[in-house]
Structures are given as C-alpha cells and as structure tokens.
C-alpha cells in the first residue's frame, strides 16, 4: 500500500548558507524540538510557535500519572470499599514513579 499523500506539498527549495557555528546551533535547537533542521528552520523563520519535545522518560511518567489519577478517581467513587491492600498497592506505584523520575 502506498504512503498517504501529505496535505501540503513542499515544492520550493531555498538554499541557505550557514557557518559551522550557526549550523551546529540550528541542529541543537532542532533536536530540542524533535524536528529535522529543515523543519525547525521553516517553523522558526515564520515565527510559528514550537512545542519542545518531551524526553521519553517524561512521556512514560505522564502515562503513569494518568493511571494514578484514574485509580484515585476510582478510590474516590468507591471510598467505602477501599481496603488497606489497595492503599499499599497505590503507595508501591507512587514509589515506582518516584524512582523513574530520579533516574
């Protein structure tokens, strides 16, 4: 199956000469945003707002936080039926998150 076509075709090429220092800086900034240098230059040239790429560990921790919030919501809804072992499991989960953040 063929790759789906992009909505916007990039048809024009603009050559830009950069010093080694400028190119290195562009590479570092592009990596910060998780983009190729050409895409970063395009976005920066037109003053578009760029969102910094989150490191993989942060994405993993955000996922864990989502599960933690869902579990806390269940605890709140079923407050009368929460058992001590449930609390212990939650504490263990929070400990795992804390270790992930300090790695």
N, C-alpha and C positions, 0 to 999 in steps of 0.2 A: 504494500500500500504506500502511496506517495505521501511525502510530508505535506501537511496543510500549508497553504499559501499565507504569507503574512498580510495583515490588513494594509500596512503602509509599506510600499516598496522604496528602498533606498537606492535611488537611481544615479545620484550625482556624487562625484568624488572630489574632495577638496584636499589638496596636498598642503601639509603644514610641516615646516621645518622647526625642529626643537633642538636646543642644546642638550647635551648629555644630562646636565643637572635638571633641566626642565622636564625632560622625558622621564627621568627617574622619579621626580616628584609626581608627575602625572600617573605613573604606574602605582605608586604608593597610595595616592588618593583613589584611584580606580579600584584597587584591592579593598580599600576601606568600605567602599560601597558595593563590592561584589560584582563589579562590571568590568568588561574589557575596556582598555584605554580609549578606543574609538567611541564607545557608547558614553563613557564618562565625559569625554571632551565635548560630545554633541550636547549632552544634557547641561553641562556647565556653561557652554557657550551661549545658550539661550536662557540662562538663569532659571532653569527648571529646578524645582525642589527635589533633592535627592534624599532618600532614606538610607541610613547606614545599614550595612548588612550585619545581622546578629551572628556572633560566633555560634558554632554548633552546640557548645555546652549550654549556652543561653536558651537555644531553641528547645533543648531537652528539658531544661529546668522549667521553662514556660509550660511545657506539656505536663510536667509533674505538678506544677501549681494548679493547672486546670483540673487535674484529677483530684487534688487535695480540696479544692473549692467544691467540686461536685460531691465529694464524700462528706464534707462539713455540712452541705445543704441537706443531704440525706439524714445526717445525725440530728440536725435541727428539726426536720419533719418528723422524725421518729424518736424524739428525746426520751420518751417513756420506756422504750425498748432497747436503749443502748446499754451494752454490757461492758464490764471492765476490760475484757479481752479486746473489744473493739477499740477502746481508747489506747491500749498497748500497741495495737497494730498501727494506729494513726501516729503514735509517737515514733515508732520504728520508721515509718515512711518519712516523717519530718527529718529524722536523723539522716536518712539516705540523701535527702535533698541538701541538707547542710553539708554533708561530705562532698557532694557533687560540686557545690559552689566554692568550696575551699581547695579543690584540686588544682 
